[in-house]
Amino acid sequence: MSQRKTLLTNIGANWVHMVVRAAGGLVLVPIIISRVGVESYGVWMLIAQALSYVTILNNGLMLAVSRLTAFHRDDVSEVNRFASASFWLLGAVGIVVVALSFV
């Protein structure tokens, strides 16, 4: 498969994915709200958004550690420093999320 065809296939798949998600949201949101109520749906969306931000942070840290590991592959202490800093940051975020879940 040529690069151009692969690129166009990937772009098309991304567009189909966006359209299906939007259509699913337009269909499912009214059904879910009628079943669980507006307040419960609001709490559910608040939790979902908080988890989305944690996921974005996790993905960013994972990419940063991978990139910095590639640049400093000869310096093991630097790699350990990057990895442990990201571990502690994600651990702190995890503790905050767990604490907020009890509130």
LINSULJO-V143837 format. One record per pair of residues at least 4 apart in sequence whose C-alpha atoms are under 8 Angstrom apart, sorted by the first residue. I is the first residue (numbers start at 1). GAP is how many residues later the second one is. Records with the same first field share a line. If there is no record, write none. Layout:
I: GAP + GAP
This chain:
1: 4 + 5
2: 4
3: 4
4: 4
5: 4
6: 4
7: 4
8: 4
9: 4
10: 4
11: 4
12: 4
13: 4
14: 4
15: 4
16: 4
17: 4
18: 4
19: 4
20: 4
21: 4
22: 4
23: 4
24: 4
25: 4
26: 4
27: 4
28: 4
29: 4
30: 4
31: 4
32: 4 + 5 + 9
33: 4 + 5 + 8
34: 4
36: 4 + 5
37: 4
38: 4
39: 4
40: 4
41: 4
42: 4
43: 4
44: 4
45: 4
46: 4
47: 4
48: 4
49: 4
50: 4
51: 4
52: 4
53: 4
54: 4 + 39
55: 4
56: 4
57: 4
58: 4 + 32
59: 4
60: 4
61: 4 + 25
62: 4
63: 4
64: 4
65: 4 + 14 + 17 + 18 + 21
66: 4
67: 4
68: 4 + 11 + 14
69: 4 + 10 + 13
72: 4 + 6 + 7
73: 6
75: 4
76: 4
77: 4
78: 4
79: 4
80: 4
81: 4
82: 4
83: 4
84: 4
85: 4
86: 4
87: 4
88: 4
89: 4
90: 4
91: 4
92: 4
93: 4
94: 4
95: 4
96: 4
97: 4
98: 4
99: 4
